[in-house]
């Protein structure tokens, strides 16, 4: 039996290069849209990255031809972002679809900058796992190796951008949901701080402390693309490029994490060396509370989200959702929700009684724990600190492997770096390292850089230096 081909870095121009072609008159916006739609049509059957192709809306946007920094660039957005005239389903068959009368604020910003929104991308059910599969739209496959997961929850964006069907995409990230697909698909993914991008019109609208863990940002083929898109969608644009000399470089030596592949450590070492050569000063720091914070993270998520999940899954058509009835359906091949979402619901029904805060006093203490950690690590990074960590401790696993490795109680060193930047509300960017690709699978590892809010300009500068050295 012939082994499958080892993935190579796709030779696809980034959005900045496409923009330059448009500006020089070497390509028209109509040609660009036709090429991207053709690419989507050619890959959709095998990869299933899109839930809807917005041909008519894209053609109308092309006729209107708005000028702007993203003029003529075909892009995609996560299915959980509102688009006027379409419904949000979050990949669920039980939840009642939610019609959208207006575009989400961030979608309106893209259109206002001249971008052509041509597709909506697939998600895990309720956007709650690192594997993009759901009962309504099915499973998305990694563009580098379709036998592997594309990541989640913005996994459809990883597929569309990684396959060249979209020039760039938008996703959301509450526990790694932009950076996981970027890491698995060999792309760049940027999670801004909460509130840095207007979330109006996106789903879900989270109540409670974990709302501060959520960021909305781009998945792109380069750091310069991520910066370009973020300048459009951000409430406050980042500082322009500047030298790295004199900035502080923190980590990864003292941070608790686990790597499954030697190529991840090699990429980290190369990134650290590149930033040192650029003039950054290494600095030690302690991260002794990360294990405790990771252990408490599900308590906060389950407190804030589990009641709304129960309500959304209980409808007049589907009936009241019962986790034990669903357990039987899962075992007998009659599942009504995705297995990944079921694992979250099962944790809520079993461990929830032990780990969810009981009463206002316990909730206040839990919130205070995370707020203290956020204040401490933001203060540690300050205006001139950059944190370097692995994005994840694993390469894209085969289908089913991500949920098995990550949806289990207790500390998990494979995930401690990526989630740290959510509950500490730090802007963070994932960068591929194709020069250090795994010899066996051909997949690229990913490194992550993070900063305190307000230092995003330095973060993009450092990420660009790492990108140049590792690719």
N, C-alpha and C positions, 0 to 999 in steps of 0.2 A: 504494500500500500504506500503510495507516494505521500510523504509528509506535507502538511500545508506550508505555503511559502512564509518565510519570516517577514514581518512587516518592515517597511522602510519609511523614513520620514516623507510624507506626501509632498511632491513638488507643486504646491498650489500657491499662487500669489496671495499675499495678505491684503487686507482691505485698503491699507495705505497705498500699496502698489497699484491696486485697481483704481483708486481715486486719482492717482497720477496719470494713469492711462486716459481717464476721462478728461482731465484738465488739459492734457496735451492734444486731445482730439484724436487719439489713436484707437479709441473705442467709444461707442455711443452707449448711453444708458439703456437704450432698447436692446442693443446687442448683449450687454452685460446681463440684463434680466433674462433674455432668452437662454443664454448659456447656463445660468444658474437653475432655471426651471428645467432645462433639459438634463442637467446633472441630477437634480432631485428626482425627476421621473426615472432616470436610469438606475438610481440607487435605492429608491424607496422600497421596492419589493424585497430586497435582501437585508436592508438595514432598518427600515420602519422608524425613521426619525421624526417624521411629520405626522400630525393629527389632522391638519387641514392645509391645503395649498390655496393661497388667496390670489388666484389668477386675476379675477376681475378687479379686485381692489388694487392690486399691483399695477395693472394696466391703466387704471384711472389715475393712480398716483404718478405714473410715468407721463400721462398726458398733461397733468397739472405742472409737472417739472419744477418743483420748488428749489430755489437756490439754498445753499447752506453747506456746512462743513462735512455733511455726509451725503451730499447730493448724488443721486443715482446709484447708491450702493444697495444691493439687495440684501435683506437681513431677515432674521426670524426671531420670534419671541416665544417664551414658555406658554404652554396652554393655560396656565393659571393667571395670565395677564389679560385683563379685559380688552377686547376689541369690539367696537361698536357693531351691533348686528349679529354677534356670535355669542355662544354660551360657554361658560366655564364648567367643566365636568370633573376636573382633577382626576380623570381616568376612571371614575367610579360609575358602576351601573346602578348602585343602590341610591347614591345621592341624587337629588333632583337637580338637573342642570340649571345653572344660574345665568339667565340672559343678561347681556351687557348693553346698555343704551349708549354708553360713551366709551371712548378709549381710556385705558389706564393712563395716568399722568405721564409715566415714563414712555409709553408708546406714542403719546401725543408729542413728546419732545423729540423722539426719533423722526416722526413725520415732519415736524416743524424744521428739522435740520436737513430735510431733503431725502432721508433714507426711504427705501421702498420695502415696506413690510410685506413679505411674500409667502410666509408660512408660519404656522404655529407648531410647536414642538412637543414631543411626548414626555410624559412624567410617570413616576411610580404613583400608584393610587394614593391620593391625599398628599402627594409629594413628600413622603415620609421615610423613604429608604434609599440606599445607595445602588439599587438595581431598578432600571426603568422598565417596568412591566406592570400592566394593569388589565382588569377584565374588559374594559371598553375598547382600548386600542391595541392591546397586545404588547409584545416585547420588542424593545429596541436593541440592536446589535452594534457592537463596537466597529467603527469603520476600519480600524487597523486589523482586526481579527474577529469576524462575526460570531465565532464560538465563545467570545468573552463579553462580559458586561460593559456597557457604555458608561456606567456610573449613574448617579442620581443625586438629587432629584431632578436636576436640569439636564438629564441624560440625553434627551432628544436634541438639545442644543449641541452637545458634544458630537453627536452623530452628524448633524447638518453642517456644522462648521468644519468638523474633521474630514468630512467627505468632499468638501468643496461645493456643497449645495447651497450654502449661505455664506456671505462675506463675513458676517459676525452675528452673534446672537446675544440675547438677554436672558438671564436667569435670576433666581433668588437663592439665598444661602442662609440656612438657620443652623445646620450642623455639618456644613461642608458641601452643600448642594450645587455650588458653582465650581468649586475647586476639585471635587472628586471627579466629575466628568472631564474636566480639563486635564487632570493628571492621567486618567485612564486612556484618553484619546490623543495624547501628545500635544496638548494645546495650552494656551495661557488662560487663566481664569482669575478675575479680580472681584473680591468681596469687599465692598466699601463698609464703612461704619454704618450703624443703624441711623436712619434719618438723613443720611448724606444724599440719598436719591429718594424722591417722593414715591411712597408706596401706594398712594390712592388708586383704587381700581384694580389692585392685585389681590390674589387669594392665597391664603386666608388672611383676614384682618385679625391679627393676634392680640388678645388682651393679656394683661399680666406682665411679669418681669421679662419673660422670654421674648417679648416683642423687641427688646434691645439686643437680641442675638441675631436678628435678621438683617441681611443686607441685600440690595438689588444691584446687579452689575453685569459686565460683559464677559462672554467667552469668545476668544479671538485666536487668530493664528500668530500673533506677535504681541510683544509688550507695547510697541508703539501704537498698535491698533487699540489695545485696551485703554491706553491713555487718551487717544483721540475720541473714543466713544464716551469715556467717563467725563471728558470735558463738556460734552453735550448734555448728558443726563444728570450731572451732579448739580446740587443746589449751590455749591461753591466750587469753582474749578481749582484743580491743583496748581501748585507753583510751577513755573517753567523749568526746564532742565537746568541742572547746576552740577558742579563737580562734587564727587563723593569724598574727597580728601578731608579728613578731620571728623567725619561722622563716626559714631560708635557702632560696632558690630557685636551683637550679643548672641550667644548660643553657637551650636546646638549641644555642646558637651554636657552641660548639667541638666538638660531637659529630659524627663523620663519618657522614652519612646522605645518602640520595638520595630526593627526592620526585618522583613522576610527575605530580602534580596540584597546581595553584596553591591549591586550596581547603585542602589540608593545611597549607601555610605560613600561610594566613589563620587557620585554626583555632589553630595554635600561637601566633601573635601575640596573638590574642584571649585565649587561656588565660594567657599570660604577663602580659598587661595586667590581667586579672581578679585574679590572685594578687598582683600588685603593689599593686593598689587595696585588697586585703585586709590589707596590711601586711607581706607577705613581702619579704625583702631579697635582691635579685639578687646572685649570686656567680659569678665565673668559675672554670672548672676545665679541666684538660687531660685529653683522652681519646686521647692519641696512640697507645696500644697496641691500640685496638679492632680495627683492620684485621688485625693479626697474630693476635689472639685469635680473630677470626671465621674466619680461614684455618685455624687449628688445630682448630676445633670438630669438623669431621667425623672427624678422627683419633680423638678421644675417643669419639664416638658409635660409630664402626665397631669400635673395639677392644672396647667394652663390650657392644655389641648384636649385631653381625653373626654371631658364632658361634651365638647362640641363635636368630636368624632362620633360619639354615641348618638347625639341628636341628628347629625347629618345622615347617618346610616339608617336611622329609623324613619321610614316614610310610609304613607298610606298604601303605596303600591308594593313596597318590599316588606312591610311589616316592621315591628320593633326589632332592633338588632340585639341579639343575645350571644355573648361570646362563647357560651358552652354549646349552644345550638350550632354556631358557626364551626366550632371545633369538630363536631360530628360531620358537618358538610365538608370540611377540609380533608378529613380522613377517608371519606367515601367518594371523593371526586366530584362533589357538588358545590364547591366553594362559591360564595357570593362576593367575597372580597379577596384582594391579592394576599398571598401568604406572608409577604413582608409586613403589610398593614396589620394582618391578623396577629403576628408576633408582638407588635406594639400593643394591640388591644389585650392580648393574653397577659402580657406583663402588667398592664393596668389592672386587670381583674385578679391577678394573683399577688405579685409583689407590691402592687399599688397600695394595698392596705398596710404594708409595712414601711414603704419608702415615701409615700405622699404625705405632705405636712398635714397634721391634724389640728385644725383650729388656726385662728389668726396669729397667735403667738409663735407657733412653729413656722408658719409661713413667713412671718416677719424675720425670724432668725435665718431661714434659708435664703431669703432675698438679700439680707444683710451680708451673708457670706459671699455671695456672688458680687455684690456691689463693692465690698472691700477688696476682693481680688481684682476687679476691674480698675479701681482707683490705684491700687498698688502697681500693677503692671503697666498701666498707662503712664504713671509717674516714673517708673523705671526706664521706659523708652524715651519719654520726654520729646523734645522737638528735634533731637538729633540721633536717636537710636533706631537701629534696624535689627529685627530678630530674624535669624536664619534657622529653619527647621525643615525636616522632610514634610512634604505635603501629606503623604500617607506612608505607612510602613509596608505597603504591598503594591505590586503591579496589578493590572486588571485581571481578576480571576475569571474562570469559566462561569457560565451562567449558573446561578444559585449559590456560588461561592462567597459572594460579597455579604449576603444576608447571613449565611452561616457563620462567617468570621466576625461580623460586627453587631448583629442584633442579639446580644446576650448580655446579661447583667454583669456589673462589676467593671473595674478598670480594664482597659484594652489599649495596650501600647501602640497598636497599629493606628489608632484613631486619636490619641491624646493631642498631637500637635494641631490637627485641623480643627477640632472642636474648641480648643483653647482660645482660638481667635474669635469664636462666636460668643462664648460667655464672658470674655473680657472685652468684647465689642471693639476689636482691633481691625483696621483695614489690613487685608492680606491678599497676596497674589501668588498663584501657582505658576511655575515656569518649567517647561520640559527640559530634559537633558539628553538630547539625542546622541551626543558623543559618548555617552555612557550607557547606551542601550544594552539590555540584558542579552547576552549571547544566545541563550536558548530560545527565548520567545521573540526577540527583536523589539520588545516594547521599551519605550523610554521611561526612566524614572522621572520623578518630579520633585523639585525643591520649592519651598515656600518662604516668602519674606513677609514680615509684618511690621507695622509701625503704630504709633499713637495717632489718633485723629488730628488732622492738621499738618501732618508730615507726609502726606500722600505724594507730594512732588519728589521728595527724597526716595520714597519707596519705589516709584516708577524708575528713577535714575538707577537705583541699585539693581532692580529687576532687569533693566536693559543691559547692565554690565554682566550680570549672570547669564542672561540669554546669549550674549555674544560669545562668552567663554565656553558655554556648554552645548552649543549647537553649531 
